[in-house]
C-alpha cells in the first residue's frame, strides 16, 4: 500500500456525508477499496488517496437501483 493516512469508516462517512452503513456497503461491493488490518475485529481502513480517487470518479447514490436493503 502506498504511504498516506488510513481513514476509518466513520471518518469517510463524515467526509462524504453518508451513513457508515453506506460506506461499508461500498467497501463490500468493491466500489471503494479498503483493507481490514487485523481482520474484522478492527474494522475497515481506507487509504486517503483511495477516497480521493473515489470522490473524483463520482460518489454513487446512497441507494442505487437493485439495492436489496429495506
C-alpha positions as CSV (number, residue, x, y, z in Angstrom):
1,X,0.0,0.0,0.0
2,X,1.3,3.5,-0.8
3,X,2.0,5.7,2.1
4,X,-0.6,8.0,3.5
5,X,-3.2,8.3,6.1
6,X,-5.7,5.5,6.7
7,X,-9.2,6.6,7.4
8,X,-11.9,4.7,9.4
9,X,-15.4,4.1,8.2
10,X,-16.8,6.9,10.5
11,X,-14.2,9.3,9.1
12,X,-15.1,8.5,5.5
13,X,-18.9,8.7,6.2
14,X,-18.4,12.1,7.8
15,X,-16.4,13.5,4.8
16,X,-18.8,12.1,2.2
17,X,-21.9,12.9,4.3
18,X,-23.4,9.4,4.1
19,X,-24.1,6.8,6.7
20,X,-21.5,4.4,8.0
21,X,-23.6,1.6,6.6
22,X,-23.4,3.1,3.1
23,X,-19.5,3.3,3.4
24,X,-19.4,-0.4,4.5
25,X,-21.7,-1.3,1.6
26,X,-19.4,0.4,-0.9
27,X,-16.5,-1.5,0.6
28,X,-18.3,-4.9,0.4
29,X,-19.3,-4.2,-3.2
30,X,-15.8,-3.1,-4.2
31,X,-16.9,0.4,-5.2
32,X,-14.5,1.8,-2.5
33,X,-11.3,0.0,-1.8
34,X,-10.0,-0.6,1.7
35,X,-8.3,-3.2,4.0
36,X,-9.1,-4.9,7.2
37,X,-5.8,-4.9,9.1
38,X,-6.2,-7.4,12.0
39,X,-9.4,-8.9,10.5
40,X,-13.0,-7.9,11.1
41,X,-12.4,-7.0,14.7
42,X,-10.6,-3.8,13.9
43,X,-12.8,-2.8,11.0
44,X,-12.0,-1.3,7.7
45,X,-9.3,1.2,6.9
46,X,-9.4,3.3,3.7
47,X,-6.3,5.0,2.3
48,X,-6.9,8.7,1.9
49,X,-5.7,8.5,-1.7
50,X,-8.4,5.9,-2.4
51,X,-11.1,8.2,-1.0
52,X,-9.8,11.0,-3.3
53,X,-10.0,8.6,-6.3
54,X,-13.5,7.5,-5.3
55,X,-14.7,11.1,-5.0
56,X,-13.1,12.2,-8.3
57,X,-14.9,9.2,-10.0
58,X,-18.2,10.5,-8.6
59,X,-20.0,9.2,-5.4
60,X,-22.7,6.7,-6.3
61,X,-26.1,7.3,-4.9
62,X,-26.7,6.1,-1.4
63,X,-29.3,3.6,-2.5
64,X,-28.8,2.5,-6.1
65,X,-31.0,0.6,-8.4
66,X,-31.2,-3.1,-7.5
67,X,-30.3,-2.4,-3.9
68,X,-32.0,-5.1,-1.8
69,X,-31.9,-3.2,1.5
70,X,-35.1,-2.4,3.3
